[in-house]
Amino acid sequence: MNQAVQFRQPAAEAVVGTRVRSRAGAASRYFWAGASLTAIALLTSSPAKATDDVGELKAEIRALSKRLTELEEQKRKVKKLDDRVQKVERAQEAHAEAPASGPTPAKAGPWESFKTGRPVHIFETDNTDVLLYGVIEPTLGYTTNVDAAGRTTFGLNTSWFSGNRWGIYVTQKMFPEYGFNLLARMESEFELPSGNMDTPGVLFNRDAWVGFESPLLGKFSVGRQNTLPRDVANIWGDPYGSSSLSTNEGGFTNVNNFKQLIFYTSGGNGAGGQGDTRYDQGLVWKKLFDNGLYLGAAYNFGDGNGPGGPLGSGPIPGAGLDKGSTEAVAAGYNYGQFHVSTFYTRANVLEIPTIGTTNVGHIHQSWGAGGNWDGGLLRLNTGYIHYNADQGVVGIRNDDVVTVSAKVTPSKLYDVEVGWQDFFAHNAALTASGFTFVPFKDASSATMTGTGTRMTTYASFMYHPIPNVDVYIAGDHLKTTGGYSASQAHLHDTADEVVTGVRYKW
């Protein structure tokens, strides 16, 4: 039996193996059939899916392009708005710098209108600015020795500190990237007590010039304007002008006794020939460098007796570049609180009767040096000028001039000024009336001379209720010695002035 069992076991295993192989073959057939169907399905669906992906990409590209177009449009709108904002801001800044002409808004009130008086922008664009400005100064004064009889006067005088004036100043931007501007100034002076022109028949007697200015080239101006020495001596001639050098015009005080120092810086042309403190037909160059150095040069053509003069105004017939001409050079330096300047000027002063005919001239020249220290609370000024002149038959004149002054400013509301100056004149020609000739005047007709001194002391107190208004009390004392005879004293050796006034600058 055991053998029979053993005999049947291999047969059973064979049957099982056969069945397993049969099932494995059927599964394999099913697997490969399914794989084939899947592959066919995938191959059939791939073109459709690819087509859908391309369409989606194109749609996305179109959406992005539309978005970029919208962003560009928004960018343009933002730029336009930014340009408008900048334009409005510039207009607001200009309005803040200077009040517009016309009635003041009611909410500002008359006091605001008065205390904000500044140059008025009467015409303004991005490149052109036309300013209207002025000074008005009524002066009530007491003056001694106003005639040979020694009488006095009391009343409204010609303004003591500043000539009453109005003017127009034009700035035209030419090359903004280089700071190059065209400039022009027209300025007229009048007498407040009467309203008369300061120079009868001449509208713009103070300034009538045109020029240009840039940081690289400096300032160049052509026409009627201050003499160059007057501008640079302004910083130490008295305590009332600017303490630092600039390319602007500078000046001295108006018609008081100590103003006479200004004539040593003249050489220009006036209604009575040369001796004016302004040039006619002048060419002036000035430059203030970044390091504080100042340089200047000027030339004045010979003029037919100045504005309003009896011989008219213009080139002198028969005169060359030397006849009646004036040349000047200047230098200076701004160094912190210290400011110094020096000048030299030479004029060919024509004998008035010969103008336009033989044009006989005589050489007058002066040089000066001085400076100041401005510490804010205290300012100190000092300077020296030497003048010599060929006076024809009476010989050579030599003058030495010294000036010292100070200004104390304890508060922005008030300040105090004091000064002293002395002229030492040697062999100075006298006029037919017996007065010492003013420097740079034609003295060829003189037959007499004098040697002596002219000393003037002065003082003032100024109150500034608002920045553009000065209320003042001032006075000076003139004293002459020896052969010096001041026309202001009318053959007396002293003259005194005591004044009070108000100066309004707009």
C-alpha positions as CSV (number, residue, x, y, z in Angstrom):
1,M,0.0,0.0,0.0
2,N,2.7,2.3,0.8
3,Q,4.2,1.7,-2.5
4,A,0.8,2.4,-4.2
5,V,0.5,5.7,-2.3
6,Q,3.9,6.6,-3.2
7,F,3.1,5.7,-6.8
8,R,0.1,8.0,-7.0
9,Q,1.7,11.2,-5.4
10,P,3.8,12.2,-8.5
11,A,0.7,12.0,-10.7
12,A,-1.3,14.5,-8.4
13,E,1.6,17.0,-8.4
14,A,1.7,16.9,-12.2
15,V,-2.0,17.7,-12.4
16,V,-1.6,20.6,-10.1
17,G,1.3,22.0,-12.0
18,T,-0.6,21.7,-15.2
19,R,-3.5,23.7,-13.8
20,V,-1.2,26.4,-12.4
21,R,0.5,26.9,-15.7
22,S,-2.8,27.1,-17.4
23,R,-4.0,29.8,-15.1
24,A,-0.8,31.8,-15.4
25,G,-1.1,31.7,-19.2
26,A,-4.6,33.1,-19.1
27,A,-3.6,35.9,-16.7
28,S,-0.8,36.8,-18.9
29,R,-3.0,37.0,-21.9
30,Y,-5.5,39.2,-19.9
31,F,-2.5,41.5,-18.8
32,W,-1.1,42.1,-22.2
33,A,-4.6,42.7,-23.7
34,G,-5.3,45.3,-21.0
35,A,-1.9,47.0,-21.6
36,S,-2.5,47.1,-25.3
37,L,-5.9,48.7,-24.8
38,T,-4.4,51.3,-22.4
39,A,-1.6,52.2,-24.8
40,I,-4.2,52.6,-27.6
41,A,-6.3,54.9,-25.4
42,L,-3.3,57.0,-24.4
43,L,-2.2,57.3,-27.9
44,T,-5.6,58.3,-29.0
45,S,-6.1,61.0,-26.2
46,S,-2.6,62.7,-26.4
47,P,-3.3,65.0,-29.4
48,A,-6.4,66.3,-27.7
49,K,-4.6,67.0,-24.4
50,A,-1.7,68.7,-26.2
51,T,-4.2,70.9,-28.1
52,D,-5.8,71.9,-24.8
53,D,-2.4,72.9,-23.2
54,V,-1.4,75.2,-26.1
55,G,-4.8,76.9,-26.0
56,E,-4.4,77.5,-22.3
57,L,-0.9,79.0,-22.8
58,K,-2.1,81.3,-25.5
59,A,-5.0,82.5,-23.3
60,E,-2.5,83.2,-20.5
61,I,-0.2,85.1,-22.8
62,R,-3.1,87.2,-24.1
63,A,-4.1,87.9,-20.4
64,L,-0.5,89.0,-19.5
65,S,-0.3,91.2,-22.6
66,K,-3.5,92.9,-21.7
67,R,-2.2,93.4,-18.1
68,L,1.1,94.9,-19.4
69,T,-0.9,97.3,-21.6
70,E,-3.0,98.4,-18.6
71,L,0.2,98.9,-16.5
72,E,1.8,101.1,-19.2
73,E,-1.4,103.2,-19.4
74,Q,-1.4,103.6,-15.6
75,K,2.3,104.5,-15.6
76,R,1.6,107.3,-18.1
77,K,-1.3,108.5,-16.0
78,V,1.0,108.6,-12.9
79,K,3.6,110.6,-14.8
80,K,1.0,113.1,-15.9
81,L,-0.2,113.4,-12.3
82,D,3.4,113.8,-11.0
83,D,4.1,116.5,-13.5
84,R,1.0,118.4,-12.4
85,V,2.0,118.0,-8.7
86,Q,5.5,119.4,-9.4
87,K,4.0,122.4,-11.4
88,V,1.6,123.2,-8.5
89,E,4.5,122.9,-6.0
90,R,6.7,125.3,-8.0
91,A,3.8,127.8,-8.2
92,Q,3.3,127.5,-4.4
93,E,7.0,128.0,-3.7
94,A,7.1,131.1,-6.0
95,H,4.0,132.5,-4.3
96,A,5.6,131.9,-0.9
97,E,8.8,133.7,-1.9
98,A,7.1,136.8,-3.1
99,P,3.5,137.9,-2.7
100,A,1.5,138.2,-5.9
101,S,0.6,141.7,-7.2
102,G,-3.0,142.9,-6.8
103,P,-5.2,143.1,-3.7
104,T,-4.3,141.1,-0.6
105,P,-6.8,138.5,0.4
106,A,-9.1,139.7,3.1
107,K,-8.0,137.0,5.5
108,A,-4.4,138.3,5.4
109,G,-5.4,141.8,6.4
110,P,-3.6,145.1,5.8
111,W,-0.8,144.5,8.4
112,E,0.2,141.2,6.7
113,S,0.2,143.0,3.3
114,F,2.5,145.7,4.7
115,K,5.0,143.6,6.6
116,T,5.5,141.1,3.7
117,G,6.6,143.8,1.3
118,R,9.1,142.2,-1.1
119,P,9.9,142.4,-4.8
120,V,6.7,141.7,-6.8
121,H,6.8,139.1,-9.6
122,I,4.9,141.0,-12.2
123,F,5.6,138.4,-14.9
124,E,6.8,134.9,-14.3
125,T,7.1,131.7,-16.4
126,D,9.4,128.7,-16.1
127,N,12.2,130.6,-17.7
128,T,11.4,134.3,-17.3
129,D,11.0,136.4,-14.1
130,V,10.3,140.1,-14.0
131,L,10.5,141.8,-10.6
132,L,9.2,145.2,-9.5
133,Y,10.9,146.6,-6.4
134,G,11.5,149.9,-4.7
135,V,12.5,152.0,-1.7
136,I,10.5,154.8,-0.2
137,E,12.1,157.0,2.6
138,P,10.6,160.2,4.1
139,T,13.2,162.1,6.2
140,L,12.5,164.9,8.6
141,G,15.7,166.8,9.3
142,Y,17.5,169.8,10.9
143,T,20.6,171.1,9.1
144,T,22.9,174.0,10.0
145,N,24.9,176.4,7.7
146,V,22.8,175.8,4.6
147,D,23.9,179.1,3.1
148,A,26.7,181.7,3.4
149,A,24.6,183.5,6.0
150,G,24.8,180.5,8.3
151,R,21.0,179.8,8.4
152,T,19.4,176.5,9.3
153,T,16.5,174.5,7.8
154,F,14.0,172.1,9.3
155,G,11.6,170.0,7.3
156,L,11.3,167.2,4.8
157,N,14.8,166.8,3.2
158,T,16.1,164.6,0.4
159,S,16.2,161.2,1.9
160,W,19.2,160.8,4.2
161,F,19.9,157.1,3.9
162,S,18.6,155.8,0.6
163,G,17.5,157.5,-2.7
164,N,13.8,156.9,-3.3
165,R,13.6,154.6,-6.2
166,W,11.6,152.0,-8.2
167,G,13.0,149.5,-10.6
168,I,12.5,146.4,-12.8
169,Y,14.9,143.4,-12.7
170,V,14.6,140.8,-15.3
171,T,16.1,137.2,-15.2
172,Q,15.8,135.0,-18.3
173,K,17.1,131.4,-18.1
174,M,19.0,130.5,-21.2
175,F,20.8,127.3,-20.3
176,P,19.4,126.1,-17.0
177,E,21.7,123.1,-16.9
178,Y,24.7,125.5,-16.7
179,G,23.0,128.1,-14.6
180,F,23.4,130.6,-17.4
181,N,20.9,133.5,-17.2
182,L,20.4,136.7,-19.1
183,L,19.9,139.8,-16.9
184,A,18.6,143.3,-17.2
185,R,17.9,146.2,-14.7
186,M,16.2,149.5,-15.1
187,E,16.1,151.7,-12.0
188,S,14.7,155.3,-11.5
189,E,15.3,157.7,-8.6
190,F,12.9,160.4,-7.5
191,E,12.7,163.0,-4.7
192,L,10.0,162.2,-2.1
193,P,9.3,165.8,-1.0
194,S,8.5,167.0,-4.5
195,G,8.2,163.9,-6.7
196,N,10.7,165.3,-9.1
197,M,13.1,163.1,-11.0
198,D,16.5,162.9,-9.4
199,T,18.1,163.7,-12.8
200,P,15.6,165.9,-14.7
201,G,14.5,164.4,-18.0
202,V,16.2,161.1,-17.3
203,L,13.9,158.2,-16.4
204,F,16.4,155.4,-15.6
205,N,19.2,157.5,-14.1
206,R,20.4,154.9,-11.6
207,D,20.6,151.8,-13.7
208,A,20.0,150.9,-17.4
209,W,22.0,147.8,-18.3
210,V,21.8,144.3,-19.7
211,G,24.1,141.3,-19.3
212,F,24.4,137.7,-18.2
213,E,25.6,135.6,-15.3
214,S,26.7,132.0,-14.7
215,P,28.7,130.1,-12.1
216,L,31.4,129.5,-14.6
217,L,31.6,132.8,-16.4
218,G,30.7,135.2,-13.7
219,K,28.6,138.3,-14.3
220,F,29.0,140.6,-17.3
221,S,26.9,143.8,-17.7
222,V,26.7,146.6,-20.3
223,G,25.2,150.0,-19.9
224,R,24.6,152.5,-17.0
225,Q,25.6,151.0,-13.7
226,N,27.7,151.4,-10.6
227,T,31.4,151.9,-10.9
228,L,33.3,148.8,-9.9
229,P,35.3,150.5,-7.0
230,R,32.0,151.7,-5.5
231,D,30.7,148.1,-5.4
232,V,33.8,146.6,-3.7
233,A,34.5,149.5,-1.3
234,N,30.9,149.2,-0.1
235,I,31.8,146.4,2.3
236,W,34.0,148.7,4.4
237,G,33.1,152.3,3.4
238,D,30.4,152.5,6.0
239,P,28.4,150.1,8.3
240,Y,25.1,150.2,6.3
241,G,25.9,148.0,3.3
242,S,26.5,144.3,3.0
243,S,29.5,143.0,4.8
244,S,30.4,140.3,2.2
245,L,31.4,140.7,-1.4
246,S,29.0,139.6,-4.2
247,T,28.3,140.3,-7.9
248,N,25.4,142.6,-6.9
249,E,25.7,146.3,-7.0
250,G,26.5,148.0,-3.8
251,G,26.3,151.6,-2.6
252,F,26.8,154.1,0.1
253,T,24.2,156.2,2.0
254,N,22.5,159.0,0.1
255,V,23.1,162.8,0.6
256,N,24.5,163.1,4.2
257,N,27.8,164.7,5.0
258,F,29.8,161.4,5.4
259,K,28.5,160.0,2.0
260,Q,31.2,162.1,0.3
261,L,33.6,159.2,0.7
262,I,31.9,157.6,-2.3
263,F,33.4,160.1,-4.8
264,Y,36.9,158.6,-4.3
265,T,35.5,155.5,-5.9
266,S,33.9,157.2,-8.9
267,G,35.3,158.0,-12.4
268,G,32.0,157.6,-14.2
269,N,30.0,160.1,-16.2
270,G,27.4,162.5,-14.9
271,A,25.5,165.5,-16.1
272,G,28.5,167.7,-15.2
273,G,31.1,165.5,-16.9
274,Q,33.2,162.8,-15.2
275,G,33.0,162.4,-11.4
276,D,29.8,160.4,-11.2
277,T,29.7,157.2,-9.2
278,R,28.1,155.4,-12.2
279,Y,29.3,154.5,-15.6
280,D,27.6,155.4,-18.8
281,Q,28.5,153.0,-21.6
282,G,30.1,150.8,-19.0
283,L,31.4,147.2,-19.4
284,V,31.7,145.5,-16.0
285,W,32.8,141.9,-15.2
286,K,32.7,140.3,-11.8
287,K,33.1,136.8,-10.5
288,L,32.8,135.3,-7.0
289,F,34.6,132.0,-6.9
290,D,33.5,129.0,-4.7
291,N,36.5,129.5,-2.5
292,G,35.5,133.1,-1.6
293,L,37.9,134.8,-4.1
294,Y,36.4,137.9,-5.8
295,L,37.8,139.4,-9.1
296,G,36.4,142.2,-11.2
297,A,37.3,144.5,-14.2
298,A,35.6,147.4,-15.8
299,Y,35.9,149.8,-18.8
300,N,33.9,152.9,-19.4
301,F,33.9,154.5,-22.9
302,G,34.2,158.3,-23.0
303,D,30.7,159.8,-22.8
304,G,29.4,163.1,-24.0
305,N,28.7,164.6,-20.6
306,G,26.5,161.9,-19.1
307,P,22.7,161.5,-18.8
308,G,20.9,164.7,-19.1
309,G,24.1,166.7,-19.6
310,P,24.2,169.7,-21.9
311,L,26.2,167.8,-24.6
312,G,23.8,164.8,-24.5
313,S,24.9,161.2,-23.9
314,G,26.8,159.0,-26.2
315,P,30.3,158.5,-27.8
316,I,32.4,161.6,-28.0
317,P,33.1,162.8,-31.5
318,G,36.8,162.4,-32.3
319,A,37.7,160.5,-29.2
320,G,39.5,157.2,-29.2
321,L,39.5,154.5,-26.6
322,D,41.5,156.6,-24.2
323,K,39.8,160.0,-24.4
324,G,37.4,160.4,-21.5
325,S,37.6,156.7,-20.7
326,T,37.9,154.9,-17.3
327,E,39.4,151.6,-16.4
328,A,39.2,149.7,-13.1
329,V,40.2,146.4,-11.6
330,A,39.3,144.9,-8.2
331,A,39.9,141.9,-6.0
332,G,38.7,140.6,-2.7
333,Y,38.1,137.7,-0.5
334,N,35.3,136.4,1.7
335,Y,36.7,134.2,4.5
336,G,34.2,133.3,7.2
337,Q,33.5,136.4,9.3
338,F,36.4,138.4,7.5
339,H,35.9,140.2,4.2
340,V,38.5,142.2,2.4
341,S,38.7,144.1,-0.9
342,T,40.9,146.4,-2.9
343,F,40.6,148.4,-6.2
344,Y,42.4,150.5,-8.6
345,T,40.8,152.9,-11.1
346,R,42.2,155.3,-13.7
347,A,40.3,157.9,-15.6
348,N,41.1,160.3,-18.5
349,V,39.1,163.3,-17.3
350,L,38.4,165.6,-20.2
351,E,38.4,169.4,-19.9
352,I,34.7,170.1,-20.4
353,P,35.1,172.9,-22.9
354,T,37.1,170.6,-25.2
355,I,34.7,167.7,-25.3
356,G,33.9,166.8,-28.9
357,T,36.6,169.1,-30.3
358,T,40.2,168.7,-29.1
359,N,39.3,166.4,-26.2
360,V,42.1,167.4,-23.9
361,G,42.3,165.1,-20.9
362,H,44.0,164.7,-17.5
363,I,44.8,161.6,-15.6
364,H,43.0,161.0,-12.3
365,Q,43.4,157.8,-10.4
366,S,42.7,156.2,-7.0
367,W,43.3,153.0,-5.2
368,G,41.9,151.7,-2.0
369,A,42.0,148.7,0.4
370,G,39.9,147.7,3.4
371,G,37.8,145.1,5.0
372,N,35.6,144.2,7.9
373,W,35.0,141.6,10.6
374,D,31.3,140.7,11.0
375,G,30.6,138.7,14.1
376,G,26.9,139.2,14.1
377,L,26.6,141.1,17.4
378,L,29.5,143.4,16.4
379,R,30.8,144.5,13.0
380,L,34.0,146.5,12.5
381,N,35.1,148.2,9.3
382,T,38.2,150.1,8.2
383,G,39.7,151.2,4.9
384,Y,42.2,153.5,3.2
385,I,42.1,155.3,-0.2
386,H,44.7,157.3,-2.0
387,Y,43.8,159.7,-4.8
388,N,45.9,161.8,-7.1
389,A,44.9,164.0,-10.1
390,D,46.5,166.1,-12.8
391,Q,44.7,169.5,-12.4
392,G,46.3,171.4,-15.3
393,V,47.9,174.7,-14.4
394,V,47.5,174.3,-10.7
395,G,49.5,171.0,-10.6
396,I,49.0,167.6,-9.0
397,R,46.5,166.9,-6.2
398,N,47.1,164.1,-3.6
399,D,44.5,163.0,-1.1
400,D,44.8,160.4,1.7
401,V,41.5,159.1,3.1
402,V,40.8,157.0,6.2
403,T,37.5,155.5,7.4
404,V,36.6,153.5,10.5
405,S,33.1,152.4,11.6
406,A,31.2,149.9,13.7
407,K,27.8,148.4,14.0
408,V,26.3,146.7,17.1
409,T,23.3,144.5,16.7
410,P,22.0,143.3,20.1
411,S,18.7,142.2,18.6
412,K,17.1,141.7,15.2
413,L,14.8,144.5,16.2
414,Y,17.4,147.3,16.4
415,D,21.0,148.2,15.8
416,V,23.4,151.1,16.5
417,E,26.1,152.4,14.1
418,V,29.0,154.9,14.6
419,G,31.7,156.0,12.2
420,W,34.5,158.4,11.6
421,Q,36.3,159.4,8.4
422,D,39.0,162.0,7.5
423,F,40.1,163.3,4.1
424,F,43.6,164.8,4.0
425,A,43.7,166.9,0.8
426,H,47.0,168.3,-0.6
427,N,47.0,171.0,-3.2
428,A,43.3,170.4,-4.0
429,A,41.9,172.8,-6.7
430,L,39.1,175.2,-5.6
431,T,36.1,176.1,-7.7
432,A,35.2,179.7,-8.6
433,S,32.9,179.7,-5.5
434,G,35.8,178.7,-3.3
435,F,34.8,175.0,-2.7
436,T,37.2,172.1,-2.9
437,F,36.7,170.1,-6.1
438,V,35.0,166.7,-5.8
439,P,37.4,163.9,-6.8
440,F,37.4,162.9,-10.5
441,K,35.9,166.3,-11.6
442,D,37.5,168.4,-14.3
443,A,39.6,170.9,-12.3
444,S,41.6,172.4,-15.2
445,S,39.8,175.7,-14.9
446,A,41.0,176.2,-11.3
447,T,43.3,179.1,-10.4
448,M,43.6,178.4,-6.6
449,T,44.2,175.4,-4.4
450,G,44.0,174.5,-0.8
451,T,45.5,172.0,1.6
452,G,43.5,170.8,4.6
453,T,41.3,168.2,6.1
454,R,37.7,167.2,6.1
455,M,36.5,165.1,9.1
456,T,33.1,163.7,9.6
457,T,31.7,161.7,12.6
458,Y,28.3,160.1,12.5
459,A,25.9,157.9,14.4
460,S,22.5,156.3,14.0
461,F,20.0,154.1,15.8
462,M,17.7,151.9,13.7
463,Y,14.6,150.1,14.8
464,H,13.1,147.3,12.6
465,P,9.5,146.6,13.6
466,I,9.4,144.2,10.6
467,P,12.3,143.1,8.3
468,N,11.6,145.5,5.5
469,V,11.0,148.7,7.5
470,D,13.7,150.8,9.2
471,V,12.8,153.6,11.6
472,Y,15.8,155.7,12.5
473,I,17.3,158.6,14.3
474,A,20.7,159.7,12.9
475,G,23.1,162.6,12.8
476,D,26.5,163.7,11.6
477,H,29.1,166.5,12.3
478,L,31.3,167.9,9.6
479,K,34.5,169.8,10.5
480,T,37.1,171.2,8.0
481,T,40.5,172.7,8.7
482,G,43.1,174.6,6.7
483,G,42.4,175.2,3.0
484,Y,39.7,172.5,2.7
485,S,36.3,174.0,2.0
486,A,33.2,171.7,1.9
487,S,30.4,172.9,-0.3
488,Q,27.9,171.4,2.3
489,A,29.1,173.9,4.9
490,H,28.9,177.0,2.5
491,L,32.2,178.5,3.4
492,H,31.8,177.7,7.1
493,D,34.1,175.2,8.8
494,T,31.3,173.1,10.3
495,A,27.9,171.7,9.4
496,D,25.5,169.5,11.4
497,E,22.6,167.3,10.5
498,V,20.0,165.6,12.8
499,V,17.4,163.5,11.1
500,T,14.6,161.0,11.7
501,G,12.9,158.9,9.1
502,V,11.3,155.7,7.9
503,R,12.7,153.5,5.1
504,Y,10.2,151.0,3.5
505,K,11.7,148.4,1.2
506,W,9.5,146.4,-1.2
